[in-house]
Amino acid sequence: MASVMLSGTEKLTLRTLTGNGLGFTASDFHGKAFPRVSFVTTSSARIPNSRSMVVPKCSVSASRPTSQPRFIQHKKEAFWFYRFLSIVYDHVINPGHWTEDMRDEALEPADLSSRDMLVVDVGGGTGFTTLGIVKHVNAKNVTILDQSPHQLAKAKQKEPLKECKIIEGDAEDLPFRTDYADRYVSAGSIEYWPDPQRGIKEAYRVLKLGGKACLIGPVYPTFWLSRFFADVWMLFPKEEEYIDWFQKAGFKDVQLKRIGPKWYRGVRRHGLIMGCSVTGVKPASGDSPLQLGPKEEDVEKPVNPFVFLMRFLLGALAATWFVLVPIYMWLKDQIVPKGQPI
Ligand SMILES: C[S@@+](CC[C@H](N)C(=O)[O-])C[C@H]1O[C@@H](n2cnc3c(N)ncnc32)[C@H](O)[C@@H]1O
């Protein structure tokens, strides 16, 4: 299967985190477990114990360019999507895609090492990831930001988040001053950003010198049908796209850790709504060196209600495929003997 994924290639240096006792080989792309891997570009090749390999740049065919947003990759569509999804989000979506185990694994590279750290959780929604953050950081130091008041209303009901600051806002235009936070966390939100590079540039701006961004998000499927539905629904970036966005924003020590539900046994061909945790460190104070033009989406601009409704319905329909995939994988996990690939 790995060979199917290998068409375009980019040379990256891959560091195996042997400290955790989990090695990684190319055959592990669909292996038994999600390996702890980190990719760093060859320019950071000072890392000991590193070896070069060729990692997949593209799947069989190229994905839609990020500059052509999918049906629910606009702020207005995401707003309405979560108007309804917020009702069941914690109970229906997370158990299939974003478990507490995965969350804690994904937050580990964020190095939430002091209770006094100032943390922003961008696209924090119902506060599921924030519940993982406040295990390590005092809740009063944590700000949850989201564009959906409906999602935030759920976060406000959670007792451990009572002391968090909870605010409405846009990931691409954060209401925090430059050099404000020690940690920037965003989980499962980038897929709705019409301009992900802008959101990551904002992550850089709001962090203090030496601060760390931890962005958790989906990975692009390699199976043709999943790829089709992914491209209709929302943004599923490729691993190297995340790394590229982080590096262009100015981050150093950019690393990517693969995550996924246990019952997938490492399978990534259908893509994963929560497929990786990408981290980077801000090396200098001030704004990102990256210059960008105007925003991709002008939320003030009127939209044709019929076109909007059609996009919304088609996007939501495509999303149901990704509700079925974890059920299919769970059944396979029950049927196929343990230790065998599924
Ligand atoms: C899949 S939920 C993730 C929520 C939460 N981080 C978690 O881990 O469960 C995605 C969230 O991103 C929010 N979102 C989407 N686009 C956004 C934007 N441009 N600015 C802020 N929040 C956004 C949505 O409203 C939604 O609450």
The ligand as an SDF file (V2000), in Angstrom:
LIG
                    3D

 27 29  0  0  0  0  0  0  0  0999 V2000
  -14.0560   19.5230   14.9100 C   0  0  0  0  0  0  0  0  0  0  0  0
  -14.4060   20.9260   15.9420 S   0  0  0  0  0  0  0  0  0  0  0  0
  -13.0690   20.7800   17.0830 C   0  0  0  0  0  0  0  0  0  0  0  0
  -13.4220   21.3040   18.4310 C   0  0  0  0  0  0  0  0  0  0  0  0
  -12.4030   21.0400   19.5260 C   0  0  0  0  0  0  0  0  0  0  0  0
  -11.1260   21.6630   19.2220 N   0  0  0  0  0  0  0  0  0  0  0  0
  -12.2010   19.5710   19.8210 C   0  0  0  0  0  0  0  0  0  0  0  0
  -11.0650   19.1520   19.9080 O   0  0  0  0  0  0  0  0  0  0  0  0
  -13.1720   18.8560   19.9670 O   0  0  0  0  0  0  0  0  0  0  0  0
  -13.9050   22.2850   14.9110 C   0  0  0  0  0  0  0  0  0  0  0  0
  -14.1750   23.6360   15.5220 C   0  0  0  0  0  0  0  0  0  0  0  0
  -13.5090   24.6380   14.7410 O   0  0  0  0  0  0  0  0  0  0  0  0
  -14.3370   25.7860   14.7390 C   0  0  0  0  0  0  0  0  0  0  0  0
  -13.9410   26.6590   13.6350 N   0  0  0  0  0  0  0  0  0  0  0  0
  -14.0400   26.4170   12.3160 C   0  0  0  0  0  0  0  0  0  0  0  0
  -13.5370   27.4410   11.6220 N   0  0  0  0  0  0  0  0  0  0  0  0
  -13.1100   28.3650   12.5210 C   0  0  0  0  0  0  0  0  0  0  0  0
  -12.5060   29.6390   12.4250 C   0  0  0  0  0  0  0  0  0  0  0  0
  -12.2140   30.1890   11.2460 N   0  0  0  0  0  0  0  0  0  0  0  0
  -12.2070   30.3010   13.5620 N   0  0  0  0  0  0  0  0  0  0  0  0
  -12.4960   29.7620   14.7710 C   0  0  0  0  0  0  0  0  0  0  0  0
  -13.0770   28.5600   14.9260 N   0  0  0  0  0  0  0  0  0  0  0  0
  -13.3830   27.8590   13.8160 C   0  0  0  0  0  0  0  0  0  0  0  0
  -15.7390   25.2150   14.6180 C   0  0  0  0  0  0  0  0  0  0  0  0
  -16.7230   26.1340   15.0000 O   0  0  0  0  0  0  0  0  0  0  0  0
  -15.6530   23.9990   15.5310 C   0  0  0  0  0  0  0  0  0  0  0  0
  -16.0470   24.2760   16.8440 O   0  0  0  0  0  0  0  0  0  0  0  0
  1  2  1  0
  2  3  1  0
  2 10  1  0
  3  4  1  0
  4  5  1  0
  5  6  1  0
  5  7  1  0
  7  8  2  0
  7  9  1  0
 10 11  1  0
 11 12  1  0
 11 26  1  0
 12 13  1  0
 13 14  1  0
 13 24  1  0
 14 15  1  0
 14 23  1  0
 15 16  2  0
 16 17  1  0
 17 18  1  0
 17 23  2  0
 18 19  1  0
 18 20  2  0
 20 21  1  0
 21 22  2  0
 22 23  1  0
 24 25  1  0
 24 26  1  0
 26 27  1  0
M  CHG  2   2   1   9  -1
M  END
$$$$
